[in-house]
Amino acid sequence: MPTELLFRDDAYLRETEARVVAADETGLILDRTLFYAQGGGQPGDRGQVVREDGSVTAVLDTVYGPDKSTVLHRVAPGGTLPMAGERVRLALDWPLRHARMRVHTALHLLSVALPYPVTGGSIGDGEGRLDFDIPDAGLDKDAVTARLRAMIAQDAAVSERWITDEELLANPSLVKTMSVKPPMGSGRVRLVAIDGLDLQPCGGTHVRRTAEIGTATVTAIEKKGKQNRRVRLAVA
């Protein structure tokens, strides 16, 4: 049974009830989850699984299972795990998730400030980076930071919607990433829109408005190859 991915519809959901589908030394599989599963450069969420008797199991990481339809909640070895069929409460490590949401949204804006093909990326806790295929160097950190901050200051709304696989294939310019292609095959693809600024496929979690990102600063621009530039940013 596929895991219901609650984070896709509400990235601000911090607690929810769920049922244990399977449990072993590798972790827990639940019928639904608000924990983001690692993918697209964004790490898996952390938090807690709370049983009805009040005992707590820490979730150290969250990844997709081998079949990609279930989510595995990795836990510390040696603890007492809930049993299959048991009802539990999930509690998200919200400060960590929110920091990643702010960074992820800022990286979308970075891809607007630097309109070049993206060859890689990573989201951290308060910082992140994108790699660009840029034929000509000469990027200026202060200039890119100024463009980023101007877009953030617009306080543009961030929203999600779904299109079909066929619609995406008919609009290939929506895909900015060269190394990671949007997941297809289920019949639909999730788009993240930043009002008036950006639209691209993405399965990650984002803030609701750009002003929520806070202060973004380009901290480094590194040469990684003849046409590859790594741009790092931090949010505060």
C-alpha positions as CSV (number, residue, x, y, z in Angstrom):
1,M,0.0,0.0,0.0
2,P,1.5,3.4,-1.0
3,T,2.2,5.9,1.8
4,E,0.0,8.9,1.7
5,L,2.3,12.0,1.4
6,L,0.7,14.7,3.5
7,F,3.6,17.1,3.0
8,R,2.8,17.5,-0.6
9,D,-0.5,19.2,0.2
10,D,0.4,20.9,3.4
11,A,4.0,21.7,4.1
12,Y,3.0,23.4,7.4
13,L,1.4,20.3,9.0
14,R,3.4,19.5,12.1
15,E,1.5,16.6,13.7
16,T,-0.8,13.9,12.5
17,E,-2.2,10.5,13.3
18,A,-1.0,7.5,11.3
19,R,-1.2,3.7,11.4
20,V,1.9,1.4,11.3
21,V,2.0,-0.8,8.2
22,A,5.3,-2.5,9.0
23,A,8.1,-2.2,11.5
24,D,11.6,-3.8,11.7
25,E,15.2,-2.8,12.5
26,T,15.4,-0.7,9.3
27,G,12.5,1.5,10.5
28,L,8.8,2.1,10.2
29,I,6.4,2.2,7.2
30,L,3.2,4.1,7.9
31,D,-0.1,4.5,6.0
32,R,0.5,8.3,5.9
33,T,3.2,10.7,6.8
34,L,4.0,14.4,7.1
35,F,7.8,13.6,7.0
36,Y,9.4,14.6,3.7
37,A,11.3,11.7,2.2
38,Q,14.8,12.5,0.9
39,G,14.9,13.5,-2.8
40,G,15.6,16.3,-5.2
41,G,18.5,17.6,-3.1
42,Q,16.3,18.0,0.0
43,P,17.2,15.8,3.0
44,G,14.6,13.6,4.7
45,D,12.8,15.0,7.8
46,R,13.4,14.1,11.4
47,G,11.0,14.0,14.3
48,Q,9.2,11.6,16.6
49,V,6.7,8.8,16.5
50,V,4.6,8.8,19.7
51,R,2.7,5.6,20.8
52,E,-0.6,5.6,22.7
53,D,1.2,4.9,26.0
54,G,3.3,8.0,25.5
55,S,6.6,6.3,24.6
56,V,8.6,8.0,21.9
57,T,10.6,6.7,19.0
58,A,12.9,9.2,17.3
59,V,12.9,9.4,13.5
60,L,16.5,10.0,12.4
61,D,15.9,10.2,8.6
62,T,13.1,9.6,6.1
63,V,13.6,8.0,2.7
64,Y,11.6,6.2,0.0
65,G,11.4,2.4,0.2
66,P,12.8,0.2,-2.7
67,D,9.5,0.4,-4.6
68,K,9.4,4.3,-4.3
69,S,5.7,4.2,-3.3
70,T,6.3,3.8,0.5
71,V,8.2,5.9,2.9
72,L,10.7,4.4,5.4
73,H,11.1,6.3,8.7
74,R,14.6,5.3,9.9
75,V,14.9,5.0,13.7
76,A,17.8,4.4,16.1
77,P,18.6,0.7,16.5
78,G,17.8,-1.2,19.7
79,G,14.6,0.6,20.7
80,T,11.1,-0.9,21.2
81,L,9.1,-0.4,18.0
82,P,5.4,-0.1,17.6
83,M,3.7,-3.0,16.0
84,A,2.0,-3.3,12.6
85,G,-1.6,-2.0,12.9
86,E,-0.8,0.3,15.8
87,R,-2.1,3.9,15.8
88,V,0.7,6.4,16.5
89,R,1.1,10.2,16.4
90,L,3.8,11.8,14.2
91,A,5.5,15.0,15.4
92,L,7.8,16.8,12.9
93,D,11.0,18.6,13.9
94,W,9.5,21.8,12.7
95,P,12.4,24.3,13.1
96,L,14.6,22.0,10.9
97,R,11.9,21.5,8.3
98,H,11.1,25.2,8.1
99,A,14.8,26.1,7.6
100,R,14.9,23.8,4.7
101,M,11.6,25.2,3.3
102,R,13.1,28.7,3.3
103,V,16.3,27.5,1.6
104,H,14.5,25.5,-1.0
105,T,12.3,28.4,-2.0
106,A,15.3,30.7,-2.1
107,L,17.0,28.3,-4.5
108,H,14.0,28.5,-6.8
109,L,14.5,32.2,-6.9
110,L,18.3,31.8,-7.5
111,S,17.4,29.8,-10.6
112,V,15.5,32.9,-11.7
113,A,18.3,35.3,-10.8
114,L,20.7,33.1,-12.8
115,P,18.7,31.8,-15.8
116,Y,21.0,29.0,-16.8
117,P,20.6,25.2,-16.9
118,V,20.9,23.7,-13.4
119,T,23.3,20.7,-13.2
120,G,22.9,19.9,-9.4
121,G,21.9,21.2,-6.1
122,S,21.6,20.6,-2.4
123,I,19.5,21.9,0.5
124,G,20.9,22.3,4.0
125,D,19.7,23.7,7.3
126,G,19.9,27.4,6.6
127,E,22.1,27.1,3.5
128,G,22.1,25.5,0.1
129,R,23.6,25.6,-3.4
130,L,22.9,25.2,-7.1
131,D,25.3,24.2,-9.8
132,F,24.9,26.0,-13.1
133,D,26.0,25.3,-16.7
134,I,27.3,28.8,-17.4
135,P,29.4,29.4,-20.6
136,D,30.8,32.7,-19.4
137,A,32.1,33.4,-15.9
138,G,32.3,36.8,-14.2
139,L,29.4,36.4,-11.7
140,D,29.3,38.9,-8.9
141,K,28.1,37.8,-5.5
142,D,26.7,41.1,-4.5
143,A,24.8,41.6,-7.8
144,V,23.2,38.1,-7.5
145,T,22.3,38.8,-3.9
146,A,20.6,42.0,-4.8
147,R,18.5,40.3,-7.4
148,L,17.5,37.6,-4.9
149,R,16.6,40.1,-2.2
150,A,14.5,42.1,-4.6
151,M,12.4,39.1,-5.5
152,I,12.0,38.1,-1.9
153,A,10.9,41.6,-1.0
154,Q,8.0,41.2,-3.5
155,D,6.4,38.8,-1.0
156,A,5.1,36.8,-3.9
157,A,2.7,33.9,-3.2
158,V,4.1,30.3,-3.5
159,S,1.6,27.6,-4.6
160,E,1.4,24.1,-6.0
161,R,-0.6,22.5,-8.7
162,W,-0.5,19.4,-10.8
163,I,-0.3,18.8,-14.5
164,T,-0.3,15.6,-16.5
165,D,2.8,13.9,-17.8
166,E,1.7,14.8,-21.3
167,E,1.4,18.5,-20.4
168,L,5.0,18.5,-19.1
169,L,6.3,16.8,-22.2
170,A,4.6,19.5,-24.3
171,N,6.3,22.2,-22.2
172,P,9.9,21.0,-21.8
173,S,11.1,24.6,-20.9
174,L,9.5,24.1,-17.4
175,V,12.3,21.7,-16.5
176,K,15.4,23.6,-15.3
177,T,17.5,20.8,-13.9
178,M,19.7,18.8,-16.2
179,S,20.8,16.2,-13.7
180,V,17.5,15.4,-11.9
181,K,14.4,14.9,-14.0
182,P,10.9,15.3,-12.5
183,P,9.3,12.0,-11.6
184,M,7.0,10.8,-14.3
185,G,5.0,7.7,-14.8
186,S,2.2,8.2,-12.2
187,G,0.3,10.3,-14.8
188,R,0.8,13.7,-13.1
189,V,3.6,16.0,-12.1
190,R,3.6,18.6,-9.3
191,L,4.5,22.2,-10.2
192,V,5.6,24.9,-7.8
193,A,4.7,28.4,-8.8
194,I,6.1,31.7,-7.3
195,D,3.6,34.2,-8.5
196,G,5.0,36.3,-11.3
197,L,8.5,34.9,-10.9
198,D,8.9,31.2,-11.4
199,L,7.2,27.9,-12.4
200,Q,8.9,24.5,-12.4
201,P,8.3,20.9,-11.4
202,C,9.3,20.1,-7.8
203,G,8.2,17.6,-5.2
204,G,9.8,19.5,-2.2
205,T,8.5,21.7,0.6
206,H,8.3,25.5,0.3
207,V,7.2,28.5,2.3
208,R,3.9,30.2,1.4
209,R,5.3,33.6,0.5
210,T,8.7,34.7,-0.5
211,A,9.1,37.2,2.3
212,E,9.1,34.2,4.7
213,I,12.5,33.3,3.3
214,G,14.1,36.1,5.3
215,T,17.4,37.6,4.3
216,A,19.2,35.6,1.6
217,T,22.9,36.1,0.8
218,V,25.1,34.6,-1.9
219,T,28.1,33.4,0.1
220,A,30.3,31.9,-2.5
221,I,30.6,31.3,-6.3
222,E,33.0,28.5,-7.0
223,K,34.4,27.3,-10.3
224,K,33.8,23.5,-10.7
225,G,34.6,23.1,-14.3
226,K,35.0,25.0,-17.6
227,Q,31.3,25.8,-17.7
228,N,30.2,24.8,-14.2
229,R,29.7,27.4,-11.4
230,R,28.6,26.4,-7.9
231,V,26.6,29.2,-6.2
232,R,26.1,28.9,-2.5
233,L,23.5,30.9,-0.5
234,A,22.5,31.3,3.2
235,V,19.2,32.5,4.7
236,A,18.9,34.3,8.0
